[in-house]
Amino acid sequence: MVINYFQIIKKTHYLYLMTKSSSFIDMAIGYSNKHITCSSNKKFLGIAIEKSLSWKDHVDQFISKLCTTYYAIRLIKRFMSQDTLKLVYYFSFLSLMNYGITFWENS
């Protein structure tokens, strides 16, 4: 198997983390004369990380997922028993809420 490093470099970005009081330092990072681009936010394992380490983008995406799940539960509510609805709740809504709790609790 041949690894094409130039394809990997195209997909690679770096995230410059900074506080509100710090200023941006423009860095040129690259490999074999290929520039690696800086990004202001990235999604890593389903969690949106911003350069300022705020949760705004993640919360916006998270609310959308929760609304979709809530709508699905509301639609099937008429056709399912209470026990089945609890299972759907635990496997959809609650799993979204619990995912990434390690990161959330530290903010």
Secondary structure as GFF3:
##gff-version 3
##sequence-region A 1 107
A	DSSP	alpha_helix	5	11	.	.	.	ID=ss1
A	DSSP	beta_strand	13	15	.	.	.	ID=ss2
A	DSSP	beta_strand	29	31	.	.	.	ID=ss3
A	DSSP	beta_strand	34	39	.	.	.	ID=ss4
A	DSSP	beta_strand	41	44	.	.	.	ID=ss5
A	DSSP	beta_strand	47	50	.	.	.	ID=ss6
A	DSSP	alpha_helix	56	76	.	.	.	ID=ss7
A	DSSP	alpha_helix	82	88	.	.	.	ID=ss8
A	DSSP	pi_helix	89	94	.	.	.	ID=ss9
A	DSSP	alpha_helix	95	98	.	.	.	ID=ss10
A	DSSP	alpha_helix	101	104	.	.	.	ID=ss11
###
